[in-house]
Amino acid sequence: MMMKSPWLLSVSIILNLFLAGAYVVFRPLAVTDGGRQTAAPLPYEQLDLAASQKAKLEAERDQFHAQLARIDQEIRSRQVELLGLLATDTPDQEAITAVQHGILTRQGEVQQGVIVHLLAMSAVLTPEQRTRFFTLLKAEIPHHAQACPVAASQGGLPE
C-alpha cells in the first residue's frame, strides 16, 4: 500500500510540470541579446495583429492568468498537505487519496482552461495568424518544463 503513495506523488508532480509548461508558453522568457536581458515576445505578439485583436487577446490573457493564479495557489496548498500526509509515521491512504484526487481535479481544470483559452484566442485570429500562432506554440514546447521529470533527471525526482 505504501508503494502507491510515491507513485501518486510522482504523477502529481508530472501533471504539475506539464501544466506549468502550458502556462509558461504565455509568459515572456528572458533571453540574451548581445549580453543584455530582453523579454522574448509572446506568441501572439509575433502575429502582426490589428489593435482590436491585440486588445481582445490581452484581455483574454489577463483573465486566464488570474484564473491560473487562483488554481495554482490551491494546488500548491494541497501539495503541501499531501506531503504532510506522506511524511507521517502512519500515512492514512484514504486521506492521501482524497487530497491527491483534489489536486488532480484542479489540474484537470487547468488543462481544460488552457484548451478554452487557446480556442478563445484562436477565434480572434485570421486563418493565417491562427496557423502561425499554433506553429509558434509547438516550437516553444521543447524549451519549457519537461513532461517527465524522472527521465529528465536520469532517474531522480526534480529538485
Buried (B, 14 or more C-beta within 10 A) or exposed (E): EEEEBEEBBBBBBBBBBBBBBBBBBBEEBEEEEEEEEEEBEBBBBBBEBEEEBBEBBBEBBEEBBEBBEEBBEEBEEBBEBBEEBBEEEEBEEEBBBBBBEBBBEBBEBBBEBBEEBBEBBBEBBBEEBBEBBBEBBEEBEEEBBBEEBBEEEEEEEBE
